[in-house]
């Protein structure tokens, strides 16, 4: 039994009929799975080349999405064409890049599939700085605000653990280290959510073209941010050897050729540390999505994010105080959560 269309999809359908007056295939709209934001996506019944979007104008940066689309298209990156936009109502008619994410090919194709995502990163890094002047910076305030979600939503709200003044000082010291590292990295275009669910395969299966989506929060920041987002993906874990090789290849192709380039060892530490910043943020965001936004499915990704967090914190002596605190203070509570696998399940 089909659910009744919501008021936004009905208004969107009426708008689409104005944009496509010669098409009899606008209705019905078929809803597609959503993302972490408030956007809603719809396929047109018999016009698979189109994607209809309702993106609430009060909460979503729609003008930025259009501007970043134009920037990426001008640099020959695979982004959807924009056919029509109504900013006041948050309606968009886009090219449909495909409904299957790159993630769907990982199990069968392994690192061969991963390489398709990695192949886009040099082109993103090559966008000229003059073209990026209007984008916001991944500055200290933004980096700190993101990590603050960890204490507020993951520790306090999800785990129901109060933080003492000393614990907050420990976190402040860690966050300061991670910010300093992030700001010292080679800078450039940052997609900010470059992972296997935001790389879409065109119709035609695993050998089809690949396209970028969900880049409306793009910034200028550390070039290793998108690299770690893909290699330490919250939805898929790659073998350490695969990660090591990909980091070395990216360094040789993108970083080593720059003036005043860091060494590979320095770049690798920066890669790990910006990954820790991202995963600390993600722990807070996924907890908030579950508790505030009614999206409990994001809790299922937390065990892998916790793994990444501890893996990096244990690796570097400067991060040991945080690693020890996380293991002693948080892990007992984490291990009692319904979403965390038992010791037997982790074997």
VOBA-1610 file (N, C-alpha, C; in pm, whole numbers, padded with zeros to 5 digits, always signed):
BEGIN
Unk+00084-00119+00000Unk+00000+00000+00000Unk+00088+00125+00000Unk+00067+00216-00092Unk+00149+00335-00102Unk+00108+00437+00003Unk+00210+00504+00059Unk+00179+00608+00155Unk+00133+00732+00082Unk+00053+00812+00152Unk+00003+00934+00092Unk+00116+01034+00072Unk+00126+01100-00043Unk+00233+01196-00066Unk+00228+01308+00037Unk+00343+01355+00084Unk+00344+01468+00176Unk+00322+01596+00097Unk+00299+01706+00170Unk+00263+01831+00102Unk+00379+01884+00017Unk+00503+01854+00059Unk+00616+01902-00020Unk+00625+01828-00153Unk+00601+01697-00152Unk+00611+01623-00278Unk+00498+01663-00373Unk+00382+01694-00320Unk+00271+01738-00406Unk+00304+01872-00472Unk+00358+01966-00392Unk+00396+02096-00448Unk+00512+02082-00545Unk+00605+01993-00513Unk+00719+01969-00602Unk+00671+01912-00735Unk+00576+01819-00731Unk+00524+01760-00855Unk+00458+01866-00942Unk+00383+01957-00880Unk+00319+02063-00957Unk+00424+02154-01021Unk+00529+02182-00948Unk+00638+02265-01002Unk+00708+02194-01117Unk+00728+02064-01104Unk+00795+01987-01209Unk+00715+01988-01339Unk+00584+01985-01327Unk+00501+01990-01447Unk+00520+02122-01522Unk+00552+02229-01449Unk+00581+02357-01513Unk+00718+02354-01582Unk+00814+02282-01521Unk+00949+02277-01577Unk+00956+02181-01696Unk+00870+02079-01695Unk+00871+01976-01800Unk+00731+01966-01862Unk+00684+02073-01927Unk+00545+02075-01975Unk+00515+01969-02080Unk+00616+01923-02149Unk+00592+01823-02255Unk+00605+01680-02205Unk+00635+01665-02076Unk+00654+01531-02023Unk+00528+01483-01954Unk+00487+01364-01990Unk+00373+01302-01923Unk+00419+01207-01814Unk+00550+01206-01790Unk+00607+01103-01702Unk+00655+01159-01569Unk+00607+01277-01531Unk+00650+01336-01406Unk+00597+01257-01287Unk+00470+01224-01293Unk+00406+01156-01179Unk+00395+01006-01206Unk+00394+00921-01103Unk+00417+00963-00964Unk+00565+00981-00934Unk+00594+01057-00827Unk+00731+01070-00781Unk+00764+00953-00688Unk+00879+00893-00711Unk+00921+00780-00627Unk+01028+00827-00529Unk+01000+00823-00400Unk+01101+00868-00303Unk+01222+00776-00300Unk+01339+00835-00286Unk+01464+00761-00273Unk+01513+00774-00129Unk+01601+00684-00087Unk+01655+00697+00049Unk+01720+00832+00070Unk+01699+00889+00188Unk+01753+01020+00219Unk+01895+01012+00272Unk+01946+01126+00317Unk+02081+01131+00373Unk+02074+01189+00513Unk+02188+01234+00565Unk+02192+01284+00701Unk+02127+01421+00715Unk+02103+01490+00604Unk+02038+01620+00609Unk+01887+01608+00601Unk+01822+01721+00570Unk+01677+01725+00562Unk+01626+01715+00418Unk+01717+01693+00324Unk+01677+01686+00184Unk+01599+01559+00154Unk+01508+01569+00057Unk+01434+01453+00010Unk+01451+01443-00141Unk+01471+01319-00187Unk+01501+01295-00328Unk+01392+01208-00389Unk+01361+01236-00517Unk+01256+01162-00587Unk+01299+01132-00729Unk+01270+01011-00772Unk+01282+00975-00913Unk+01151+01008-00983Unk+01162+01049-01109Unk+01043+01068-01191Unk+01005+00934-01253Unk+00879+00907-01261Unk+00829+00773-01295Unk+00898+00711-01416Unk+00899+00780-01529Unk+00957+00721-01650Unk+01069+00807-01707Unk+01112+00906-01631Unk+01220+00994-01676Unk+01339+00975-01582Unk+01409+00863-01599Unk+01514+00828-01505Unk+01635+00920-01513Unk+01641+01003-01616Unk+01755+01094-01626Unk+01744+01212-01532Unk+01623+01232-01473Unk+01600+01344-01383Unk+01594+01301-01238Unk+01634+01391-01149Unk+01618+01372-01006Unk+01553+01498-00950Unk+01442+01481-00882Unk+01373+01593-00819Unk+01415+01599-00672Unk+01435+01720-00622Unk+01484+01737-00486Unk+01400+01840-00414Unk+01359+01806-00290Unk+01309+01907-00199Unk+01416+01927-00092Unk+01471+02048-00088Unk+01579+02081+00004Unk+01536+02204+00083Unk+01488+02186+00207Unk+01426+02296+00283Unk+01512+02422+00284Unk+01461+02533+00233Unk+01544+02653+00222Unk+01583+02713+00356Unk+01510+02680+00462Unk+01544+02736+00594Unk+01660+02663+00660Unk+01692+02541+00614Unk+01797+02463+00681Unk+01909+02417+00589Unk+01888+02422+00458Unk+01988+02368+00365Unk+02051+02479+00281Unk+02182+02474+00258Unk+02253+02579+00183Unk+02238+02561+00032Unk+02119+02586-00019Unk+02090+02555-00159Unk+02168+02642-00257Unk+02184+02770-00224Unk+02260+02857-00314Unk+02407+02814-00319Unk+02459+02769-00206Unk+02596+02720-00204Unk+02607+02592-00286Unk+02508+02504-00276Unk+02510+02381-00356Unk+02520+02415-00504Unk+02441+02510-00549Unk+02444+02548-00691Unk+02579+02608-00727Unk+02632+02695-00641Unk+02760+02759-00670Unk+02874+02657-00674Unk+02873+02561-00581Unk+02979+02460-00581Unk+02964+02368-00701Unk+02840+02338-00739Unk+02819+02258-00860Unk+02882+02327-00981Unk+02861+02456-00993Unk+02917+02531-01105Unk+03069+02532-01100Unk+03125+02546-00980Unk+03270+02543-00964Unk+03328+02409-01007Unk+03268+02300-00960Unk+03320+02168-00993Unk+03301+02135-01141Unk+03187+02174-01196Unk+03164+02149-01339Unk+03265+02225-01425Unk+03300+02347-01383Unk+03398+02426-01458Unk+03535+02362-01454Unk+03558+02274-01356Unk+03685+02203-01346Unk+03674+02058-01393Unk+03572+02032-01476Unk+03552+01901-01541Unk+03534+01786-01441Unk+03474+01816-01326Unk+03445+01710-01231Unk+03302+01661-01251Unk+03276+01533-01225Unk+03145+01473-01258Unk+03038+01505-01154Unk+02968+01614-01176Unk+02859+01656-01088Unk+02730+01664-01169Unk+02615+01660-01103Unk+02489+01662-01178Unk+02463+01797-01245Unk+02407+01793-01364Unk+02358+01916-01428Unk+02238+01967-01348Unk+02226+02098-01342Unk+02111+02159-01275Unk+02020+02217-01384Unk+01899+02163-01393Unk+01807+02206-01498Unk+01715+02319-01453Unk+01678+02320-01326Unk+01588+02424-01275Unk+01599+02430-01124Unk+01580+02551-01069Unk+01586+02571-00924Unk+01482+02674-00884Unk+01415+02648-00772Unk+01330+02747-00706Unk+01384+02763-00565Unk+01467+02864-00544Unk+01532+02880-00414Unk+01432+02909-00303Unk+01327+02982-00334Unk+01232+03021-00229Unk+01160+02901-00170Unk+01138+02798-00250Unk+01068+02679-00201Unk+01159+02558-00182Unk+01284+02570-00223Unk+01378+02460-00206Unk+01358+02347-00304Unk+01309+02378-00424Unk+01288+02275-00527Unk+01404+02278-00626Unk+01446+02160-00670Unk+01550+02149-00772Unk+01519+02034-00866Unk+01554+02053-00990Unk+01548+01947-01091Unk+01690+01926-01140Unk+01744+01807-01111Unk+01884+01777-01139Unk+01896+01659-01234Unk+02014+01645-01289Unk+02048+01523-01361Unk+02060+01409-01259Unk+02002+01296-01291Unk+02009+01179-01203Unk+02137+01102-01235Unk+02232+01106-01143Unk+02361+01040-01166Unk+02354+00890-01144Unk+02246+00842-01085Unk+02233+00700-01056Unk+02197+00679-00911Unk+02130+00567-00881Unk+02084+00538-00747Unk+02176+00445-00671Unk+02282+00394-00736Unk+02371+00297-00671Unk+02500+00365-00629Unk+02533+00363-00501Unk+02659+00423-00456Unk+02777+00333-00485Unk+02896+00391-00485Unk+03019+00314-00505Unk+03031+00203-00403Unk+02979+00226-00284Unk+02982+00126-00176Unk+02927-00010-00222Unk+02830-00008-00313Unk+02767-00132-00358Unk+02862-00223-00434Unk+02974-00168-00482Unk+03069-00249-00560Unk+03190-00292-00478Unk+03200-00248-00354Unk+03319-00276-00275Unk+03340-00425-00249Unk+03233-00493-00211Unk+03248-00634-00175Unk+03298-00717-00292Unk+03250-00686-00412Unk+03287-00765-00531Unk+03420-00721-00590Unk+03442-00589-00595Unk+03558-00537-00668Unk+03672-00489-00580Unk+03648-00476-00451Unk+03754-00441-00358Unk+03826-00312-00393Unk+03961-00316-00385Unk+04039-00195-00404Unk+04029-00139-00545Unk+03989-00222-00640Unk+03966-00172-00777Unk+03854-00068-00776Unk+03749-00095-00697Unk+03640+00002-00685Unk+03687+00126-00609Unk+03765+00106-00505Unk+03818+00219-00428Unk+03897+00313-00516Unk+03973+00259-00608Unk+04056+00342-00695Unk+03973+00441-00776Unk+03849+00405-00805Unk+03764+00495-00883Unk+03733+00621-00804Unk+03715+00606-00674Unk+03695+00724-00590Unk+03823+00802-00571Unk+03932+00731-00546Unk+04061+00798-00528Unk+04102+00877-00651Unk+04062+00830-00768Unk+04102+00897-00893Unk+04045+01037-00906Unk+03939+01069-00832Unk+03882+01203-00839Unk+03958+01305-00755Unk+04032+01258-00656Unk+04092+01350-00559Unk+04199+01443-00618Unk+04287+01398-00708Unk+04384+01493-00765Unk+04318+01610-00837Unk+04207+01585-00905Unk+04138+01694-00975Unk+04077+01793-00876Unk+04026+01744-00765Unk+03975+01834-00662Unk+04087+01919-00604Unk+04201+01855-00578Unk+04315+01927-00522Unk+04373+02029-00618Unk+04352+02008-00748Unk+04411+02096-00850Unk+04330+02222-00876Unk+04212+02235-00817Unk+04133+02356-00839Unk+04212+02477-00790Unk+04224+02576-00875Unk+04308+02692-00846Unk+04257+02769-00725Unk+04350+02817-00643Unk+04314+02889-00520Unk+04228+03011-00550Unk+04251+03077-00664Unk+04171+03196-00696Unk+04023+03162-00714Unk+03993+03041-00760Unk+03855+02999-00776Unk+03788+02966-00642Unk+03868+02949-00540Unk+03816+02908-00410Unk+03804+03024-00312Unk+03832+03145-00358Unk+03840+03258-00267Unk+03710+03284-00193Unk+03597+03249-00253Unk+03467+03277-00192Unk+03423+03170-00093Unk+03489+03054-00095Unk+03450+02947-00004Unk+03497+02977+00138Unk+03420+02937+00238Unk+03466+02954+00377Unk+03588+02866+00404Unk+03661+02903+00509Unk+03782+02829+00547Unk+03750+02730+00658Unk+03820+02619+00655Unk+03812+02522+00764Unk+03904+02576+00875Unk+03856+02677+00945Unk+03940+02747+01041Unk+03925+02688+01180Unk+03993+02747+01277Unk+03993+02694+01413Unk+03853+02689+01473Unk+03775+02794+01449Unk+03641+02799+01507Unk+03555+02683+01454Unk+03561+02661+01324Unk+03480+02555+01265Unk+03525+02416+01312Unk+03656+02396+01316Unk+03708+02267+01361Unk+03671+02241+01508Unk+03681+02342+01591Unk+03647+02327+01732Unk+03497+02304+01751Unk+03416+02377+01677Unk+03270+02360+01688Unk+03229+02218+01652Unk+03293+02161+01551Unk+03260+02025+01512Unk+03294+01926+01624Unk+03411+01941+01682Unk+03451+01846+01785Unk+03372+01863+01914Unk+03315+01981+01936Unk+03232+02002+02055Unk+03109+01911+02055Unk+03068+01866+01937Unk+02953+01775+01928Unk+02981+01643+02000Unk+03107+01605+02007Unk+03146+01480+02071Unk+03105+01479+02219Unk+03143+01584+02291Unk+03109+01591+02434Unk+02959+01607+02454Unk+02897+01692+02372Unk+02755+01724+02393Unk+02663+01608+02358Unk+02689+01544+02244Unk+02593+01446+02195Unk+02637+01301+02217Unk+02764+01271+02197Unk+02807+01132+02214Unk+02826+01099+02362Unk+02906+01177+02432Unk+02937+01145+02571Unk+02819+01176+02663Unk+02771+01300+02659Unk+02667+01341+02754Unk+02529+01287+02719Unk+02489+01299+02593Unk+02351+01262+02556Unk+02337+01113+02531Unk+02425+01054+02450Unk+02409+00913+02414Unk+02456+00820+02526Unk+02574+00845+02579Unk+02628+00757+02684Unk+02582+00798+02824Unk+02523+00918+02835Unk+02474+00970+02964Unk+02585+00976+03069Unk+02703+01022+03026Unk+02816+01035+03117Unk+02847+01183+03138Unk+02852+01229+03263Unk+02891+01368+03288Unk+03041+01384+03274Unk+03084+01502+03231Unk+03226+01530+03216Unk+03272+01626+03326Unk+03379+01591+03391Unk+03436+01677+03495Unk+03517+01789+03431Unk+03555+01888+03509Unk+03637+01998+03458Unk+03771+01945+03406Unk+03829+01846+03476Unk+03956+01791+03431Unk+03940+01718+03297Unk+03830+01646+03280Unk+03807+01576+03153Unk+03788+01675+03039Unk+03720+01783+03067Unk+03702+01885+02963Unk+03836+01950+02927Unk+03924+01965+03023Unk+04057+02017+02996Unk+04135+01921+02908Unk+04123+01791+02936Unk+04191+01691+02854Unk+04143+01699+02709Unk+04011+01710+02691Unk+03957+01720+02555Unk+04001+01849+02488Unk+04004+01958+02563Unk+04046+02086+02505Unk+04190+02079+02457Unk+04275+02011+02534Unk+04415+01997+02493Unk+04426+01914+02365Unk+04351+01804+02359Unk+04352+01722+02237Unk+04302+01801+02118Unk+04189+01869+02134Unk+04131+01943+02022Unk+04228+02051+01974Unk+04300+02114+02066Unk+04399+02212+02024Unk+04509+02152+01939Unk+04555+02031+01976Unk+04657+01962+01897Unk+04606+01931+01756Unk+04482+01884+01748Unk+04426+01846+01618Unk+04402+01968+01530Unk+04361+02078+01589Unk+04342+02201+01511Unk+04476+02251+01458Unk+04576+02255+01543Unk+04708+02300+01499Unk+04759+02217+01383Unk+04741+02086+01392Unk+04783+01997+01283Unk+04705+02026+01156Unk+04574+02041+01167Unk+04489+02064+01049Unk+04528+02191+00975Unk+04554+02297+01050Unk+04586+02425+00988Unk+04724+02426+00923Unk+04811+02331+00965Unk+04946+02324+00910Unk+04953+02241+00783Unk+04845+02174+00746Unk+04846+02086+00628Unk+04836+02166+00499Unk+04883+02111+00386Unk+04857+02173+00255Unk+04706+02191+00237Unk+04667+02308+00188Unk+04526+02345+00182Unk+04474+02344+00039Unk+04342+02323+00027Unk+04276+02325-00102Unk+04129+02294-00087Unk+04065+02256-00196Unk+03922+02226-00194Unk+03896+02103-00108Unk+03797+02113-00019Unk+03756+02000+00064Unk+03606+01976+00042Unk+03574+01859-00012Unk+03434+01819-00031Unk+03363+01813+00103Unk+03429+01756+00202Unk+03389+01749+00342Unk+03306+01626+00377Unk+03258+01552+00277Unk+03188+01426+00306Unk+03213+01328+00191Unk+03339+01311+00160Unk+03381+01233+00043Unk+03395+01087+00085Unk+03285+01013+00074Unk+03287+00872+00113Unk+03205+00790+00015Unk+03201+00659+00039Unk+03148+00565-00059Unk+02999+00579-00085Unk+02925+00649+00001Unk+02783+00670-00023Unk+02755+00798-00100Unk+02856+00882-00115Unk+02839+01007-00189Unk+02910+01006-00324Unk+02951+00887-00367Unk+03005+00866-00501Unk+02910+00771-00572Unk+02842+00821-00673Unk+02732+00748-00734Unk+02771+00691-00869Unk+02725+00567-00893Unk+02749+00501-01020Unk+02633+00528-01115Unk+02667+00568-01236Unk+02564+00588-01337Unk+02504+00453-01375Unk+02386+00458-01433Unk+02323+00335-01480Unk+02417+00262-01574Unk+02432+00132-01552Unk+02525+00055-01633Unk+02614-00033-01550Unk+02597-00022-01415Unk+02668-00114-01327Unk+02806-00067-01288Unk+02886-00164-01247Unk+03015-00135-01185Unk+03112-00065-01279Unk+03095-00081-01410Unk+03187-00019-01505Unk+03137+00116-01557Unk+03024+00162-01503Unk+02967+00288-01549Unk+03045+00406-01492Unk+03008+00527-01538Unk+03072+00647-01486Unk+03040+00669-01339Unk+03115+00759-01277Unk+03098+00787-01134Unk+03074+00936-01116Unk+02990+00972-01022Unk+02956+01112-01001Unk+02961+01151-00855Unk+02983+01280-00831Unk+02991+01336-00697Unk+02858+01396-00655Unk+02820+01377-00528Unk+02702+01443-00472Unk+02736+01493-00331Unk+02645+01568-00273Unk+02647+01607-00131Unk+02770+01691-00095Unk+02801+01788-00179Unk+02920+01870-00159Unk+02884+02013-00118Unk+02761+02037-00074Unk+02717+02172-00043Unk+02787+02233+00078Unk+02855+02151+00159Unk+02927+02203+00275Unk+03077+02218+00247Unk+03114+02228+00121Unk+03255+02236+00083Unk+03323+02357+00145Unk+03454+02340+00170Unk+03536+02443+00232Unk+03675+02442+00169Unk+03755+02538+00208Unk+03899+02533+00183Unk+03964+02485+00312Unk+04038+02373+00302Unk+04096+02316+00423Unk+04203+02215+00390Unk+04233+02127+00484Unk+04342+02029+00464Unk+04311+01933+00349Unk+04405+01920+00256Unk+04383+01832+00142Unk+04371+01685+00183Unk+04426+01649+00298Unk+04414+01509+00339Unk+04279+01476+00401Unk+04191+01575+00415Unk+04060+01550+00476Unk+03975+01457+00390Unk+03961+01488+00262Unk+03880+01401+00175Unk+03945+01265+00156Unk+04077+01262+00156Unk+04149+01135+00143Unk+04118+01044+00260Unk+04122+01097+00382Unk+04093+01013+00499Unk+03944+00979+00506Unk+03859+01066+00455Unk+03715+01037+00455Unk+03683+00913+00373Unk+03759+00892+00265Unk+03737+00776+00179Unk+03811+00653+00230Unk+03933+00672+00277Unk+04015+00556+00317Unk+03980+00505+00457Unk+03935+00594+00544Unk+03885+00553+00676Unk+03736+00585+00681Unk+03667+00526+00587Unk+03524+00549+00563Unk+03443+00496+00681Unk+03344+00574+00722Unk+03260+00532+00835Unk+03172+00412+00802Unk+03163+00377+00674Unk+03074+00268+00633Unk+03149+00147+00576Unk+03283+00153+00574Unk+03360+00042+00518Unk+03504+00050+00568Unk+03559-00063+00606Unk+03696-00067+00655Unk+03787-00135+00555Unk+03894-00064+00516Unk+03993-00119+00424Unk+04112-00174+00502Unk+04180-00276+00449Unk+04301-00326+00514Unk+04404-00215+00528Unk+04485-00223+00632Unk+04586-00120+00657Unk+04681-00105+00540Unk+04718-00216+00476Unk+04810-00208+00362Unk+04749-00128+00247Unk+04618-00142+00226Unk+04550-00066+00121Unk+04553+00083+00152Unk+04529+00117+00278Unk+04532+00258+00320Unk+04673+00314+00304Unk+04773+00241+00351Unk+04911+00288+00342Unk+04951+00316+00197Unk+04917+00225+00107Unk+04954+00241-00034Unk+04883+00360-00096Unk+04756+00378-00063Unk+04679+00489-00121Unk+04731+00624-00070Unk+04767+00631+00056Unk+04822+00755+00110Unk+04954+00789+00041Unk+05039+00689+00023Unk+05168+00712-00043Unk+05149+00755-00188Unk+05055+00694-00259Unk+05028+00731-00398Unk+04976+00875-00407Unk+04884+00911-00319Unk+04830+01048-00320Unk+04940+01148-00288Unk+05022+01115-00191Unk+05132+01205-00154Unk+05222+01230-00275Unk+05259+01124-00346Unk+05349+01139-00461Unk+05286+01220-00572Unk+05156+01200-00595Unk+05089+01265-00708Unk+05049+01409-00679Unk+05011+01439-00555Unk+04949+01568-00524Unk+05033+01656-00432Unk+05096+01597-00332Unk+05162+01677-00228Unk+05310+01698-00255Unk+05381+01593-00292Unk+05527+01603-00307Unk+05567+01704-00412Unk+05482+01730-00510Unk+05515+01822-00619Unk+05494+01969-00581Unk+05442+01994-00461Unk+05417+02131-00417Unk+05542+02191-00352Unk+05549+02323-00355Unk+05657+02390-00285Unk+05638+02372-00135Unk+05750+02359-00064Unk+05749+02343+00082Unk+05660+02227+00125Unk+05665+02120+00050Unk+05583+02003+00082Unk+05635+01935+00208Unk+05544+01882+00290Unk+05588+01803+00405Unk+05648+01672+00357Unk+05718+01603+00444Unk+05766+01469+00412Unk+05647+01373+00413Unk+05668+01255+00359Unk+05561+01156+00360Unk+05522+01122+00504Unk+05620+01110+00594Unk+05589+01079+00734Unk+05505+01190+00797Unk+05540+01315+00768Unk+05462+01427+00822Unk+05320+01428+00765Unk+05312+01400+00635Unk+05180+01398+00572Unk+05096+01285+00630Unk+05157+01170+00655Unk+05082+01058+00710Unk+05030+01089+00851Unk+05112+01156+00932Unk+05062+01194+01064Unk+04946+01293+01051Unk+04960+01389+00961Unk+04851+01485+00939Unk+04725+01416+00892Unk+04740+01316+00805Unk+04628+01235+00758Unk+04559+01166+00875Unk+04636+01101+00961Unk+04577+01033+01076Unk+04510+01131+01171Unk+04573+01245+01193Unk+04519+01339+01292Unk+04393+01409+01241Unk+04388+01442+01112Unk+04262+01501+01062Unk+04154+01394+01057Unk+04195+01267+01039Unk+04098+01158+01049Unk+04041+01149+01189Unk+04125+01167+01291Unk+04076+01164+01429Unk+03981+01281+01453Unk+04015+01399+01402Unk+03923+01513+01415Unk+03788+01480+01352Unk+03791+01421+01233Unk+03665+01387+01164Unk+03587+01283+01243Unk+03654+01183+01293Unk+03581+01076+01361Unk+03527+01120+01497Unk+03597+01208+01565Unk+03543+01267+01688Unk+03416+01345+01655Unk+03420+01421+01548Unk+03301+01494+01504Unk+03188+01398+01468Unk+03220+01294+01395Unk+03118+01200+01349Unk+03051+01129+01466Unk+03126+01095+01570Unk+03063+01034+01687Unk+02953+01125+01741Unk+02979+01254+01746Unk+02877+01348+01791Unk+02763+01362+01693Unk+02794+01371+01565Unk+02690+01389+01463Unk+02597+01268+01456Unk+02655+01148+01455Unk+02571+01028+01445Unk+02484+01011+01569Unk+02537+01046+01686Unk+02455+01042+01808Unk+02341+01142+01797Unk+02370+01261+01746Unk+02265+01362+01731Unk+02160+01320+01628Unk+02204+01259+01518Unk+02108+01212+01419Unk+02013+01110+01479Unk+02065+01023+01565Unk+01980+00921+01627Unk+01887+00981+01731Unk+01939+01067+01817Unk+01863+01115+01932Unk+01771+01231+01898Unk+01818+01323+01817Unk+01739+01443+01786Unk+01656+01428+01661Unk+01715+01363+01559Unk+01652+01361+01427Unk+01579+01232+01396Unk+01576+01138+01491Unk+01501+01015+01471Unk+01559+00925+01363Unk+01694+00918+01354Unk+01760+00835+01253Unk+01853+00736+01323Unk+01794+00637+01392Unk+01877+00544+01472Unk+01970+00458+01389Unk+01949+00450+01258Unk+02036+00366+01174Unk+02182+00411+01180Unk+02205+00537+01213Unk+02343+00586+01219Unk+02419+00528+01338Unk+02349+00477+01438Unk+02417+00414+01551Unk+02495+00290+01507Unk+02449+00224+01401Unk+02515+00102+01356Unk+02655+00129+01302Unk+02683+00253+01264Unk+02816+00287+01213Unk+02913+00325+01325Unk+02863+00344+01446Unk+02949+00392+01554Unk+03064+00297+01590Unk+03044+00164+01593Unk+03157+00077+01629Unk+03280+00096+01541Unk+03261+00111+01410Unk+03376+00130+01322Unk+03441+00266+01349Unk+03361+00369+01372Unk+03416+00501+01401Unk+03495+00499+01532Unk+03445+00427+01630Unk+03517+00410+01756Unk+03650+00338+01733Unk+03646+00237+01649Unk+03770+00165+01614Unk+03873+00260+01556Unk+03833+00342+01458Unk+03926+00437+01398Unk+03980+00535+01503Unk+03892+00581+01589Unk+03931+00679+01691Unk+04040+00623+01781Unk+04019+00504+01831Unk+04117+00443+01921Unk+04244+00400+01847Unk+04230+00354+01726Unk+04345+00311+01647Unk+04444+00425+01632Unk+04396+00543+01596Unk+04485+00659+01579Unk+04536+00710+01714Unk+04449+00719+01812Unk+04491+00772+01942Unk+04597+00685+02007Unk+04589+00555+01986Unk+04691+00464+02044Unk+04824+00471+01970Unk+04820+00514+01843Unk+04940+00509+01758Unk+05041+00617+01794Unk+04994+00732+01841Unk+05083+00847+01860Unk+05098+00880+02009Unk+05221+00887+02058Unk+05243+00917+02201Unk+05172+01044+02248Unk+05168+01146+02163Unk+05105+01272+02204Unk+04955+01257+02227Unk+04896+01150+02173Unk+04752+01129+02187Unk+04718+01025+02294Unk+04819+00972+02360Unk+04797+00866+02458Unk+04703+00905+02573Unk+04712+01026+02627Unk+04618+01061+02735Unk+04472+01047+02693Unk+04441+01087+02570Unk+04304+01073+02521Unk+04269+00927+02503Unk+04360+00848+02447Unk+04334+00705+02426Unk+04304+00636+02558Unk+04385+00664+02659Unk+04365+00600+02789Unk+04233+00642+02853Unk+04203+00770+02843Unk+04076+00820+02898Unk+03958+00756+02826Unk+03963+00748+02693Unk+03854+00689+02616Unk+03832+00544+02658Unk+03940+00470+02668Unk+03928+00328+02703Unk+03875+00307+02844Unk+03924+00388+02938Unk+03886+00368+03078Unk+03752+00431+03113Unk+03723+00546+03055Unk+03602+00620+03093Unk+03483+00588+03005Unk+03505+00574+02875Unk+03392+00559+02783Unk+03363+00414+02745Unk+03467+00334+02723Unk+03444+00199+02670Unk+03353+00112+02759Unk+03362+00117+02892Unk+03268+00035+02970Unk+03122+00068+02939Unk+03091+00195+02923Unk+02954+00234+02888Unk+02922+00197+02743Unk+03017+00217+02653Unk+02996+00183+02511Unk+02965+00035+02497Unk+03036-00048+02569Unk+03019-00193+02556Unk+02884-00242+02607Unk+02812-00158+02681Unk+02677-00194+02727Unk+02567-00147+02632Unk+02606-00074+02527Unk+02507-00020+02434Unk+02457-00130+02340Unk+02330-00124+02305Unk+02270-00226+02218Unk+02332-00226+02079Unk+02386-00113+02037Unk+02441-00103+01903Unk+02587-00148+01895Unk+02649-00176+02009Unk+02789-00216+02008Unk+02799-00368+02012Unk+02875-00429+01921Unk+02880-00576+01915Unk+02947-00635+02039Unk+02904-00754+02075Unk+02964-00824+02187Unk+03104-00872+02149Unk+03179-00916+02251Unk+03313-00967+02224Unk+03309-01084+02127Unk+03207-01169+02141Unk+03194-01284+02051Unk+03164-01240+01908Unk+03080-01136+01894Unk+03047-01087+01760Unk+03166-01019+01694Unk+03258-00963+01775Unk+03373-00893+01719Unk+03483-00988+01674Unk+03475-01116+01713Unk+03578-01212+01673Unk+03570-01243+01523
//
